[in-house]
Amino acid sequence: MKNNDKKIMKKSIFIILAVIVVAILFMLSNGYAFTESSALALSNKHKKSQIVYSKEFGDINLLVEKELNKKYLIELKKKWFLYKVTNKEELLPSGTDKMKRTWISVMTKHSNRKYETIIAAEILDPHVKKVIVSNDDMLFKTQVDIKKASTFFKELEVDNGYAVYYTKMDFEDASSFIFRLIDESGKIIYTGR
């Protein structure tokens, strides 16, 4: 290899490394962190919190965080080898003492009107085994009728007291979710928003 070629190769490697370092620094200055725990610390006002539930959906990790006397649904995204909290919403009462719930729909970049949607329910009644989330109206009483009337229908298993879900959906489908609690016999015991 000629001396001139070596200089060009060294410059090229230097430029590539500099671009990588600048990209990482940019991401770190925009809320990304090298570890999940560091990303969570960046988003946490109270240091006395703990993660009580976690479920992965590819590069998305949905967490439930207990912070003082409240619980929050956290969306933690992984991009390359960095992590960022992109959503954090409190689980709120729903008109029943059997459940607290929340959901968030956000239009994703470059998505042709697709909404990134996360849904969570904390189940407070041990008899509840499943949660049906749909976007019909609350008139329907059977799962068959609910499915027919919905453009979004998802049956979620309760896992350690939580039912969580992540999806991308059309703009028209990403609103007015109904939560139905199902007991061990398959009976709907609560319907509400």
WOMONOR-V186385 format. One record per residue. RES is the residue in one small letter. PHI is phi in radians with two decimals (* if undefined). Layout:
RES	PHI
RES	PHI
//
This chain:
m	*
k	-1.30
n	-1.05
n	-1.15
d	-1.13
k	-1.12
k	-1.12
i	-1.13
m	-1.09
k	-1.10
k	-1.12
s	-1.09
i	-1.09
f	-1.07
i	-1.10
i	-1.08
l	-1.11
a	-1.12
v	-1.10
i	-1.09
v	-1.10
v	-1.10
a	-1.10
i	-1.13
l	-1.07
f	-1.08
m	-1.14
l	-1.14
s	-1.33
n	-1.93
g	1.63
y	-1.41
a	-2.47
f	-1.36
t	-2.29
e	-1.04
s	-1.13
s	-1.19
a	-1.11
l	-1.14
a	-1.10
l	-1.11
s	-1.69
n	-1.82
k	-1.34
h	-1.87
k	-1.34
k	-1.63
s	-2.32
q	-2.53
i	-1.46
v	-1.86
y	-2.77
s	-2.64
k	-2.56
e	-1.67
f	-2.30
g	1.17
d	-1.47
i	-1.89
n	-2.08
l	-1.68
l	-2.14
v	-1.97
e	-1.95
k	-1.67
e	-2.29
l	1.00
n	-1.86
k	-2.12
k	-2.19
y	-2.24
l	-1.56
i	-2.10
e	-1.78
l	-1.99
k	-1.81
k	-1.91
k	-2.23
w	1.02
f	-2.06
l	-2.01
y	-2.19
k	-2.63
v	-1.40
t	-1.86
n	-2.58
k	-2.62
e	-2.35
e	-1.30
l	-1.36
l	-2.02
p	-1.02
s	-2.19
g	1.64
t	-2.48
d	-1.55
k	-1.59
m	-2.76
k	-2.10
r	-2.67
t	-2.78
w	-2.69
i	-2.43
s	-2.20
v	-2.29
m	-1.17
t	-1.51
k	-1.19
h	0.94
s	-2.10
n	0.95
r	1.15
k	-1.55
y	-1.89
e	-1.40
t	-2.18
i	-2.14
i	-2.31
a	-2.58
a	-2.39
e	-1.69
i	-1.67
l	-1.77
d	-1.88
p	-1.16
h	-1.40
v	-1.37
k	-1.95
k	-2.48
v	-2.23
i	-1.74
v	-1.99
s	-2.57
n	-2.17
d	-1.45
d	-1.62
m	-1.47
l	-1.34
f	-1.45
k	-1.97
t	-1.93
q	-1.07
v	-1.09
d	-1.16
i	-1.09
k	-1.05
k	-1.10
a	-1.49
s	-1.84
t	-1.67
f	-2.32
f	-2.52
k	-2.46
e	-1.74
l	-1.96
e	-1.33
v	-1.41
d	-2.19
n	0.91
g	1.56
y	-2.36
a	-2.28
v	-2.26
y	-2.70
y	-2.25
t	-2.77
k	-1.95
m	-2.45
d	-1.13
f	-0.90
e	-1.17
d	-1.64
a	-1.62
s	-2.84
s	0.93
f	-1.30
i	-1.89
f	-1.89
r	-2.13
l	-1.70
i	-2.02
d	-1.53
e	-1.13
s	-1.57
g	1.56
k	-1.50
i	-1.34
i	-1.89
y	-2.76
t	-2.31
g	-2.99
r	-1.59
//
